Amino acid sequence: MTDGASRSDASPKPAALFALRGVTQTRGGAVVLRDVTLDLPPNAVTALIGPSGAGKTSLLRLLNRLDDPTSGEVLFEGRPVASYPVAALRRRVGFVFQSATMFPGTVAENLAIAVALGTGAPNASDVPNATAVLRAVGLDASYASRVASSLSGGEQQRVSLARALMTRPAVLLLDEPTSALDPEVAEHLLGTVDELARDRGLAVVMVTHRLAEARSYSAHTVMLEAGRVVEAGPTDRLFTGASSERTRAYLAAAR
């Protein structure tokens, strides 16, 4: 084994990709997550939905230790996330933020920085081909030499996605990646994410306020409100026959 995130291929895979057990999170004296117990499935796109202030982003940030819970435990592939070296965990669990932030320099330099920050001094064989990664997110090779900060919002978000892919993650965490994009650009970006999930076997956990995105692109949906899980299950079931009256009311009001 080469780092703290490695696992034996012979080890049985747990039923849940991430498992939260009695997780509570406070920030500035306010409780943002309340005793959350939840399993997120492997090999699937999971959408986190709910009103503003529900705790969606707070939950997402726990999954690669951008934050740690005040109490309770978060597991990744059956291991406490706190047992992974942070850099090793974040190589496997990439994060794409709501607002694309570019490092100074070209797109190629942005991708190289991601590799350096994520892996230190990697072997050349461990580093994906930048041109191939750009093409995977719908940008041709000419983008490598362009100044990253000069790109449109949609292009910058694709660079953010490419940057996350440079560490060969097993999971992508997306925090409202389309919130600043117009609907057509947003649809193209999520179509790219959907292709990556299917073609590369990536798991995806995404926060979205756009219910059409959750319904179209996710297989599993979690409804949160006031820091609690209201309901979780297959997306089709939640949208067509939610068991919780509160879920039904939220979906109806948001249409």
C-alpha positions in Angstrom: 0.0 0.0 0.0 1.3 3.4 -0.9 -0.7 5.8 1.3 -3.3 6.0 4.1 -6.2 5.9 1.6 -5.2 2.6 0.0 -7.4 -0.5 0.5 -6.9 -4.1 -0.4 -8.7 -5.1 -3.5 -9.7 -8.3 -1.7 -11.6 -6.3 1.0 -15.3 -6.4 0.7 -16.8 -3.1 -0.4 -19.3 -1.6 2.2 -22.9 -1.1 1.1 -22.6 2.7 1.6 -20.0 4.9 -0.1 -20.4 7.4 2.8 -22.2 6.8 6.1 -23.0 9.5 8.6 -23.8 8.3 12.1 -25.4 10.7 14.6 -23.7 13.7 13.0 -24.3 17.1 14.5 -22.5 20.2 13.2 -22.5 23.7 14.8 -21.2 26.9 13.3 -21.0 30.2 15.2 -23.2 28.7 18.0 -25.9 27.7 15.5 -26.8 24.0 14.8 -26.6 23.4 11.1 -26.9 19.6 11.1 -28.9 17.7 13.8 -28.2 14.1 14.6 -27.9 13.1 10.9 -27.8 9.3 10.2 -27.6 8.6 6.5 -26.1 6.3 3.9 -25.1 7.5 0.5 -24.8 4.7 -2.2 -21.7 3.9 -4.2 -21.6 4.1 -8.0 -24.4 6.6 -8.2 -25.2 10.3 -8.5 -26.8 11.5 -5.3 -28.6 14.9 -5.1 -28.9 16.9 -1.9 -32.0 19.1 -2.0 -34.0 21.2 0.4 -34.6 24.9 1.2 -31.9 27.4 1.8 -30.3 26.8 5.2 -31.2 23.1 5.2 -27.6 22.0 5.8 -26.9 20.7 2.3 -23.5 22.4 1.8 -22.6 21.8 5.5 -23.1 18.0 4.9 -21.2 18.1 1.7 -18.2 19.7 3.3 -17.9 16.9 5.9 -17.4 14.3 3.2 -13.8 15.3 2.4 -13.0 17.0 5.7 -13.3 20.6 4.6 -15.1 20.6 8.0 -15.4 18.1 10.8 -18.6 17.3 12.7 -19.1 18.6 16.2 -20.2 15.1 17.2 -20.9 11.8 15.4 -18.9 10.1 12.8 -18.5 10.2 9.0 -17.3 7.0 7.2 -15.9 6.7 3.7 -15.9 3.1 2.3 -16.4 1.8 5.8 -13.5 3.8 7.4 -13.8 7.0 9.5 -12.8 9.9 7.3 -10.8 11.2 10.2 -8.5 8.1 9.9 -7.4 9.1 6.4 -4.5 11.6 5.9 -6.3 14.7 4.6 -4.3 14.9 1.4 -5.0 11.2 0.6 -8.7 11.6 1.3 -9.0 14.7 -1.0 -7.2 12.9 -3.8 -10.0 10.4 -3.8 -12.8 12.8 -3.0 -12.7 15.9 -5.2 -14.7 19.1 -4.5 -16.0 21.5 -7.1 -17.3 24.7 -5.5 -20.3 26.8 -6.3 -18.2 29.7 -7.7 -15.3 28.8 -10.0 -12.0 30.3 -8.7 -9.1 30.3 -11.0 -5.5 30.3 -9.9 -3.3 32.9 -11.7 -1.9 31.7 -15.0 -3.1 29.5 -17.8 -5.5 26.6 -17.7 -2.6 24.2 -18.0 -1.0 25.8 -15.0 -4.3 25.5 -13.0 -4.4 21.8 -13.7 -0.7 21.4 -12.7 -1.3 23.2 -9.5 -4.1 20.8 -8.7 -1.8 17.9 -9.1 0.9 19.5 -6.9 -1.5 20.4 -4.2 -3.2 17.0 -4.3 -0.2 14.7 -4.6 2.9 16.5 -3.7 5.5 14.9 -6.0 3.6 12.2 -8.0 5.1 9.7 -10.4 4.5 10.8 -14.0 2.4 7.6 -14.5 0.0 8.8 -11.8 -0.8 12.1 -13.5 -3.6 12.1 -16.0 -2.9 13.7 -19.4 -4.1 17.3 -19.2 -5.4 17.4 -22.8 -7.4 14.2 -22.3 -8.9 15.6 -19.1 -9.8 18.9 -20.8 -11.5 17.0 -23.6 -13.4 14.9 -21.0 -15.0 18.1 -19.7 -15.8 19.4 -23.2 -12.8 21.8 -23.7 -10.4 21.3 -26.6 -6.6 21.2 -26.3 -6.3 24.9 -27.2 -7.7 25.9 -23.8 -4.6 24.7 -22.1 -2.7 27.9 -23.1 -5.5 30.3 -22.4 -5.4 32.5 -19.3 -7.9 30.9 -16.9 -9.3 34.1 -15.5 -10.3 35.3 -19.0 -12.7 32.4 -19.6 -16.5 32.6 -19.4 -18.2 31.4 -16.2 -19.2 28.1 -17.8 -15.7 27.5 -19.1 -14.2 28.3 -15.7 -16.6 25.8 -14.1 -15.4 23.2 -16.6 -11.8 24.0 -15.7 -12.8 23.5 -12.0 -14.2 20.1 -13.0 -11.0 19.2 -14.9 -8.9 20.4 -12.0 -10.7 18.1 -9.7 -10.2 15.2 -12.1 -6.5 15.6 -12.2 -6.0 13.6 -8.9 -8.1 10.7 -10.4 -10.8 10.9 -7.7 -13.3 8.1 -7.0 -15.9 10.7 -5.9 -16.8 14.2 -7.0 -18.6 16.6 -4.6 -20.4 19.4 -6.4 -21.7 22.4 -4.5 -24.4 24.0 -6.7 -22.0 24.0 -9.7 -24.6 25.5 -12.0 -26.0 28.2 -9.8 -24.2 31.0 -11.7 -24.8 29.5 -15.1 -27.6 30.1 -17.5 -29.9 27.0 -18.1 -28.3 25.9 -21.4 -24.8 26.1 -20.1 -25.9 24.4 -16.9 -27.5 21.5 -18.8 -24.3 21.0 -20.8 -22.1 21.0 -17.7 -24.3 18.4 -15.9 -24.5 16.3 -19.1 -20.7 16.2 -18.9 -20.8 15.2 -15.2 -23.3 12.5 -16.1 -21.0 11.1 -18.8 -18.1 11.1 -16.5 -20.1 9.3 -13.8 -21.1 6.6 -16.3 -17.9 6.3 -18.3 -15.4 6.5 -15.5 -17.5 4.9 -12.7 -17.3 8.1 -10.6 -19.7 8.6 -7.7 -21.1 12.1 -7.5 -22.8 13.9 -4.6 -24.2 17.2 -5.6 -26.1 20.1 -3.9 -28.7 21.7 -6.1 -31.6 24.1 -5.8 -32.8 23.2 -9.3 -35.1 20.2 -8.8 -35.1 19.5 -12.6 -31.3 18.8 -12.2 -31.9 16.4 -9.3 -34.6 14.6 -11.2 -32.8 14.3 -14.5 -29.2 13.5 -13.3 -29.4 11.7 -10.0 -30.3 8.2 -9.0 -30.6 8.9 -5.3 -32.0 12.0 -3.6 -31.7 13.3 0.0 -34.2 15.9 1.2 -32.9 18.0 4.1 -34.6 20.8 6.1 -33.4 22.6 9.2 -30.3 20.4 9.4 -32.3 17.1 9.5 -32.8 14.4 6.9 -36.5 14.5 6.0 -36.4 11.7 3.5 -33.8 9.8 1.3 -34.2 7.2 -1.4 -34.3 6.6 -5.1 -34.9 9.8 -7.0 -37.8 8.4 -9.0 -39.6 7.4 -5.8 -39.1 10.8 -4.1 -40.3 12.7 -7.1 -43.3 10.6 -7.8 -44.4 9.2 -4.5 -42.5 10.7 -1.5 -43.5 9.2 1.8 -43.0 12.5 3.7 -45.7 15.1 3.5 -42.9 17.8 4.0 -41.0 16.4 0.9 -44.2 16.5 -1.1 -45.0 20.0 -0.1 -41.4 21.2 -0.9 -41.4 19.6 -4.3 -44.9 21.0 -5.1 -43.9 24.5 -4.0 -40.6 24.5 -5.9 -42.1 23.5 -9.3 
